[in-house]
Amino acid sequence: MLQGNVIWVSACGMPSRQRYRVPRAWGSELMQELKQRILITGTFRFPEGDAAAARVLGIGKALRQGGYDVHFAGWEEDGRPEDKCGEGEFSYQGFSYSPQNQFRLRKLNPFSRLLKYLTMGAGAVRWLRRYSRVKRFDAVISYHGGVVYLLLLKFFCWRKKIKLIVDCTEWYDADSLPGGKWGVAAIDHELRMRVLNPWIGQIISIGRFLQEFYAVRDCRVFLLPPMVDLAESKWAAKKKIMAPGLRLVYAGIPGKKDTLHSVLLSLDVLHKEGHQVSLDLIGPTETEILSCVNNDIELLRRLRNRLNFHGRIAQSRVPALLQQADFSILFRPQRRSSNAGFSTKLVESLAAGVPVIANATGDIPAYIENGKEGILVDDETCDSIITGLRYALTLDKNRLSEMREAAQQCARRNFHYENYCDNLRGFVEGCQ
């Protein structure tokens, strides 16, 4: 109990009237010690190195709001200089974090690369053993990680009686992994998803596909989509610069997940018809886009005045660029990886108040109503995309403004981290 500049603390196991008088500074430290500690570790680059970092930061904020003391141990090579607060210690938005240097890039021979892949994360477990001698964690949340790493982590948590929870956000297709179906990466991935995760049995799932998969295997599962902190200044509405035509934006690195070739072919068709449609590209370089279109230099040449390349920029600058567009775009083929995952790009677009043009994969239809928060097209083919863009071209300024408002309200209802604090705390408390 706070009284003046002191805190009165009842002695454990003694009548409530018998209390110790503790200096206020000591009391605040004691209250911090009484908080349960949670470590979030795994294959992310904290604090802003990738989409996975945004995912776990949202989880950290929800847990902190629920009363936990949260520490991060991402696998990034090093912390940011501006976050440094001591030898090997860093702080970001009030969270302490300890870089694990598991993603360090080095030239290795094939055997060493294979060994590094299989044992990646073992260093993080060794760090956890050392760190837990100083500060004990009550629970560990692991964002993905390979079989060897998770086995080591499971054994450590079992021995120390620490709760272990897996945050599951992807289920990759074998043909997107090095070596294909019978490659080491695909075998490791399938073992983790089908055997090790169900054995651990406590899962945070990013979407309904994974939730249902693990629920029927008697796992304790908590559905938690990507989250954002709408109180951050970067999400504040920026004045949109009015320009003729339709302005689209894509933010991210397409790789094999997103279908940008069909998008550019669609823009080419609309351009030949005389429509003004431009596309801002945040992340991919011109060389990467050329690879996406099978090195069709002529296509890029025809669209040169329609494409704006921004390259890789700081996460904090992305919302302001998003808000200059009429729509963001997200098209993915119907396959397991598209239905199991949940695009952070979609959530960030809605949070920025930008409606989305997308095809219906995964949980997208649960959040996007056609003509309200965005436009849903049949599939990722050129014909479907053109149909969606033609519809978007018919919308007047008032209708676009209504869709922008609906997009932001959708984000506030579904993706603001404060919506999940109590339920997430209940899930963690119920884990063993």
N, C-alpha and C positions, 0 to 999 in steps of 0.2 A: 504494500500500500504506500502510495506517495504522500508524504506529509512535509511541507516546507522544503528544505533542502536535503532531506534524508528519505530513505526508503525503509519501511518496517517489513521484515521478512520473518514469518513464523518458522520456528525450528521444526525440522522434519520429525514427525512422531511425537510432538509435544503439544500440550493444549494451546489453542489459538491465542490465548492471552499472553503466553510466554513468547516474546518476540525479541529479535536482535535489532539493534539500531545500527544501520549500515549507511555510510556516506553515499550520497546520491550517485556519484561517479562509479562507486563500487557496485551499487545496485543495478545500474544500466548494464555493466559488464556481466553481472550475475544473470540478469534476464536474458542476455545474449547467449550465455552458456546453457541456459535451460531450454533454448530452442532446439528442435530437432534439426540435424544437419543432413542435407542431401547433396550428393555429388552427381553432376551431369557430365558424362565423358563419352568419347566415341569419335566417329569419323566426321567431324565438323571442324571448321576453321574459325574459332571464336576471335573477335566478336562480330566481324562483318565480312569474313572471307568467302562465304558462300551461302546458298539458300538454307542449308542445314543449320548454319549458325543462327539465322533468323528464327528458324523453327525452335531450337532449344532455348533461345533467349525468351521467346514467348512462354515456354513452359516454366522457365526460371522465374519470370515475373508473376505468373499465376501461383506458383508455389510460395514465393516470398509474400505475396498478398495473403496467402493462406496461413502464414505464420512460421514458415520454414526458413532456415538459414541455408542459402544455396551457394555452392562453389562449382566453378566450371574447370574442366581439364580437357580441353579440345586437343586435337592432334596437329594443330598448326605448328609451323616451325618455330615461331617466336611471337611474343606479344608486341603490341604497337608501342612505339616509344612514348607517345603521349599518355599511355595508360600505366606506365611503370611507376610503382610505388614502393619498391624495395628490391632486394636481390632475388631475382627469379619470381617476383610477385607483381601482379598487374590488377588493375581495377577498371571496370567499365560499367557505367550506369549503376554504381553501388554494388556490383558483383565482383568478388575476387576471382581471378582465374590464373591457372598455371599451365602454360603451353607444354605439350608433351613431345613435340618435335618428331612425330611419327611420319609426317608427310615430307620429310626432307628429300629434296631432289638430288640424286647423285647418279652418275653413270655407272651401271653395274653390268656384269656379264649375266647371261640368261639364268644360270644356276643361282647366282646371288639374288637376282630379281625374284625368282620363284621363292626362295627362302625368306626374303624380306616380306613378300606378300603373305605367306602363310603365317609368319610370326608377328606381323604388324599389330601393334597394340600391347604386346608383351611388356614393352617398356612402361606403358601407362599403368599396368598392373603392378609392376615393381615399384613405381612411384607411389601408388596407392598404399602398398604395404608400409613404406617408410613414413608417409604422411600420416597414416592412421595411428602411428605411435604417439603423435603429437595431438591430433584432433580426430576423434572418432566420427564416422559417418553412420547415420541410422539407416540410410537407404542410398543405393546407387542406381541411377538411370543411365542405361547405355544406349546411345544412338548408333544402331547397327554394329558393325565389327565382324571379323571373321571367326571361324569355328574355334581355332586355337585360342585366340584372345578371350572369347566368351567362356570357354571351358576353364581357363585360368581364373577369370573373374568370378565365375560361378563357384568354383572351389574356394576362393578367398572369402567370398561373401557368406558361404555356408559355414566355413570354419569360424568366422568372426560374428556369425549371427546377424548379418546385415541384409536387409531386404534388397533384392535385385529385380529390377524392372527393365524391360526392353522397349525402347521407342522404335516402332516399326513403321516406315514410311514408303518403302519401295519394294517391288518384287520384279527384278529385272528379267527380261527375256534372254534366253541363252545366246541368241545370235547377236546380242548387243555387247556381249562380254568377250574378252580376249580368249581365243581358242575355241569359241563356239560351245556346242552342247557338251562335248567331252573334255573341255578345257578345265584346268584347275579352278579357275575363278567361278565357272558355272557350277561345278560340283560342290565347291565350298559354299556357294550361295544357296543351293538347293538343300544341302544338309542343315544349314542354319535355319532356313525358313520352315522346313518340314519336320526336322527332328529336334534341333537344339532349342529354338524358341518355344515350342510346345512343352519341352522338358522344364525350362525355366518357368513357364506357365503364367507369367504376369506381364501383360502386354499393354502398351499405349499404342493405339492404332490410329493412323492418320485418316482412314476412310472406312466405309462400310464393307468393302471387299475383304480387307484384312480382318476387320472386326468379326465378320461372319466365319471366315476361315478358321480363326483361332477359337471362337466361341464354341464351335461344334467339337473342338478337341479339348474341351473342359478347361480352357484357360480363363483366367480372370482378365477381362479386356475392358479398356476404357477408350471410348471414341473421342479423339481430340484432333480437330482439323488444324491447319496452320493458323497461328494467331498473330495479331499486331497490337501495338499499343497506340491507340488513336489519340492519346493525349500528347504524343510526341509532336513537336512543332513541324516536322517534315510532312505530316499529313494535313496540315492546315491548308485550306483551299487557296490556291494561287489564281490570280486573274488570268483567264485564258485569252491568248492573243487571237483575235478573230482573223480568219483567213478563208479565202474561197475554196470550195471543194471539200472533200472528206479527208481528214487526217487520221492515220492509223499509227499505232506504236506496237513494237515487239521488244520485250525486255528479257534477256537471258541468252544462253548459249544453246543453239538448237540441237547439236549432236545428231543422234538418231531418233530422238523423241518427237520433235516438232517438225511439222511439214511446212517448210518455207518455200520449197520449189513451187508447189501449187499456188501459193499466195502470190509469188512474183509473176507466174504465168497469168493469173487472174488480173493482176494490175496491168499487165501488158495488153490484155484483151480490152479492158475498160479504157485504157489510154488510147487505143486505136479507135474506140467509139467516141472519143472526145470528152470523157469524164475526167475530172480533176481529182485524183486520189494519190496521196503521198503516204510514205511509210517511214517512220523514224525507227532506227535500229539501235537499241541500247545493249551493248555487249559484244555482238559479233563484228568482226572486221570484214572488210571487203573480200579479203582472201578466203575467210571462212564461209561467207555467203556464196562465193564462186564455187566452192566445194559442194555446197548444198544444192546448187543448180547444175551439177554435173559439168562444171567448167564451161557453161554456156555464156561466153564473153559477150556475144551479140545481144543476149537478153538483158544483161546488166547495162550494156551500152545504151539500149533503147530506153531503159528506166533510169538513166543516170540522174535526170532532173527530178525524179520522183522519190529517190531514196536519200535519206539523211543518216549518215553513219556517225554515231556518238562514241563508239568504242566502249571500253570498260571504264566505268565511272564509280565513284564511291556510292554505297547504298543510300546514304543520306541525301544524295542528289537525284535519285531515281524518281521519287514521287512528283517533284516539280516538273520533270520532263513528261511524265505520264499525263499530268493534268493539262498539257497543251494539246492532247489528242482528243478526238471525238470517240474513238474506240480503241481498245487494245485487242490483239488477236491471239488466238490459241487453237491450233488445229493439230490433233494427234490421231494416229491410226488406232483402230479398235484392236487392241491386244492386251495381254495381261498387265504389262508395265503401265499402260495408260489407265487401266481401270483400278489397279491397286494403289497407284500413287495419287497425289493431290498437288496440283501446281501452286507453288508459292506465288507465281506470277499473277494468277487469277485473283488471289486474295489481295495482293498489293494493288492491283488495278482497281478493285472495288473499294478498297480503303482510300484510294486517291480520288474516288468519285468518278471513275472512268468505266463506263459499261464495256462489256466484253462480247466480241464475236467469236464463237467457238462451236465445235461439234460436241455432241453429248457423249463424253467418256467419263467413267468413274462417277463421282458424286456431283458433277457439274449441274445436272438437271435439278438436283435438290436445292440449289442456291440461285440458279439463273432461270427466270421465267422468260420465255421468248417474247420480246417486245417490251419488257419491263426493265430488268437489270442488264439486259444484253440481247443478243440475237443468236439463236441456236440454229445451226444448219445441219443437214442430214449426215454428212460425213466430211472427210478431209479432202475430197476430190476438187478439182478445179471448177467443175460445174456448180457444185454446192456452194463453194466459196463465192463465186460470181453472183449467184442468187442472193446470198446474204449481203454482199456489198451493194448490190443494186437496190435492195430494200433500204439499206442504211442511207443511200444517196437520196431517197425520197423524203427523209425525215426533215422537218423544219427545225428552226432554232429552239422553239418552245418544247417540242417533243424531245429533242436531244437534252435540254435542260432537265426535263422530268426524269429522263433515264439516268442522268448523272446523280440526281438526288436519290433515286431508288437504289443505285449501286452503293452509295455511301451508307444508306440505311441498312442495306443487306449486310455490309461489313460490320456495322455497329451491332446488329443483332446476333451475328453468327461467328465473328472472328476477333472481336475485342477480348483481350485476355481476361478481363475482369468477370466475364460471363462464366468462366470455368473454375474459378478459385475454390469454391466450396466443394464442388463435386470431385475435383482433382484431389483435394485434400482427403476427402472421404475414401477415394480409391487407394491412395497411398497408405492411409491408416489401416485399411483392410488387408493389405498385402502382408506376406509373411517372409 
